[in-house]
Amino acid sequence: MTIGLVLGTIVVVGLSIWYARVKVPLPADFAQAQSSIFYYADGTTEMGRIGLANRESVSISDLPDYVPHTIVSAEDRTFYSNPGIDFAGTARALFKTVVLGHKQGGSSITQQYVERYYVGETTTDIRGKIKEALLALKIDQQQDKDRILENYMNTIYFGRGAYGIQAAAREYFNVNAADLTLSQAALLAGIIPAPSAWDPRVDPVQAEARWNYVLDGMVTEGWLTPSERLRLDFPETAEYRKNNVFGGPQGYLLRDAIVEVAAKTGLSQDAVETGGYTIVTSIDWATQQAAQNAAATLPEDHSPNLRLAIVTLDPTTGAITSMYGGADYVTIQRDAVTQDIAQAGSTFKPFALIAALEKGIGLESVYSGASPQTIAGFSKPVKNFGNENFGKITLTTATEHSVNTVYVQLARDVGPDKVVDAAVRAGLPADTAGLEANPANVLGTASPHPLDMASAYATIAAQGVRHEPFLVATVTDAVGGVVYAHKVTEKREFSAAVMADTTFALQQVVLHGSGSYAAKLGRPIAGKTGTSSDNKSAWFIGFTPQIVGAVAVYQVGADGSVEAITPFGGFKQITGGSVPCRIWTAMMGEVLPPLPVEQFPPRSYVGKAIVPSPSPSPLVTLSPTPKPSVTPTPKPSATPAPSLSPSP
């Protein structure tokens, strides 16, 4: 026996043993990563695709036969007959990769499939190449050709950020893979070896040469007749636009949806992004567009560090129907609606009114609206906006004009702790920044998230029934299994009678008070304006029986602290009745017309009309009670409200 024969025998035996010991590993993580697709509430309008790989797997059985045939024609014309390995091609790959240092994958489709699907990277050493080849042989024995080809088509990179045939069809032709024409499929198959370089937008000559190569091969293999071949034209591709899916206002929606899916399902955020999930959100496309259009009406002369938050809710379910967390998530990765906080100002007063009604203090109860007044718990006299005196007025009138001195007395009579209790029951988290049972809380010293305030007002709009706000309606996995479906839960927190009277008082704000700009919409609306101390925030929260909307503006300093809003838009001061109310009205001017006009429940006349005895107290400072500079919403004048356009 010659030495060569002995060595050959040893090699064969060694490879046989190695082959027997080779086990098919689990697929590489990236090979199975698929884009998760987020939809608006209709379940068909796409919001965005997110993930490590722009990939959506498809079944080979759902594709026209010519789609896989173009792949085979382009990459491995012996695919259906070879044992999973091209021995000559493997030798060339070994030589070029190991000796010449030029990375090259296996030349058969099965070998390329092994490298991409199981290894996840190009193999660069002899041992790795041999193991790869043995694994290809074993997989060819264990998996049928269609399964190998299907996984290969769903794994490979086609350029333009697209992994797999489905993503490629969408990126190049704006169609699904099942709708590709033969000509389109041939182009995609032809550029597989160098998709970024051979993309028609980069190298149209090489792209067309490869397209011809694929179609000629299909004729050779008998999948296409010469006459059919002659009738085909080189296809036009879609314009390539490299977009950041998180860019613009929708970035906030997508990021918040990812966080909520992870919280509700227990999946990691990475798993949510790469697991091929389908997520249907609660965001209504038309309402979202209305919110964004309204945001665009913000006068351009505002300070560059001004922030704007807009959110709408369905009070009957808690569904978040629109959310404007900022102009561009990529620029500012902090959501104004769900992450930022702003002093509530006078939008907090309805919680004191609710507590009073529950205690039996009716809307016709009379308090002194004189300004200033010395009231226990405050180191300075409490003033109304502009130090305006109102005399003795009812709670309805005090709500209509947001009279500070009356509401501070009211909170004293019901107890600051009851005000906090009403706010928490309505929907504010108990750990809201600044939410304390002190005499000043009625003036809105707490700083909630805009979403929390919208949720609390939604409880009022729902006549005392609280619903937890939600953004994610359903989550299904890559094969259509339901992973999560939101279930609407409700809890009655307040009596319908108390809510009816609260709503009646808030309607007066829109009909005759500081929110009267919204009355131009011509339908029943309740709401409340709010301006914090030192003008650090301005709000308008309004609602109909079908929808609640909150708008807040505030200004953030260079160090992240909140600062006084720099006046803009022709206003001397930004109050809740100015810019926020106008933005809310602009938004609802688009949202409300398609909705039927619904009336609020009639007033219930809860409690008694009482006239509390005055109980002025010496100036007292209750440490650590803050010392608010009271700046309530202004009383409207008889002159027309200023427009959002700068004054001459």
Secondary structure, 3 states (H helix, E strand, C coil): CCHHHHHHHHHHHHHHHHHHHCCCCCCCHHHHCECEEEECCCCCCEEEEECCCECCCCCHHHCCCHHHHHHHHHHCCCCCCCCCCCHHHHHHHHHHHHHCCCCCCCCCHHHHHHHHHHHCCCCCCHHHHHHHHHHHHHHHHHCCHHHHHHHHHHHCEEECCEECHHHHHHHHHCCCHHHCCHHHHHHHHHCCCCHHHHCCCCCHHHHHHHHHHHHHHHHHCCCCCHHHHHCCCCCCCCCCCCCCCCCCCHHHHHHHHHHHHHHHHCCCHHHHHHECCEEEECCCHHHHHHHHHHHCCCCCCCCCCEEEEEEEECCCCCEEEEEECCCCCCCCCCCCCCCCCCCCHHHHHHHHHHHHHHCCECCCCEEECCCCECCCCCCCCECCHHHCCCCEEEHHHHHHCCCHHHHHHHHHHHCHHHHHHHHHHHCCCCCCECCCCCCCHHHCCCECCHHHHHHHHHHHHCCCEEECCECEEEEECCCCCEEEECCCCEEECCCHHHHHHHHHHHHHHHHCCCCHHHHHHCCCCEEEEEECHHHCEEEEEEECCCCEEEEEEEEECCCCCEECCCCCCCCCCCCCCCHHHHHHHHHHHHHCCCCCCCCCCCCCCCCECCCCCCCCCCCCCCCCCCCCCCCCCCCCCCCCCCCCCCCC
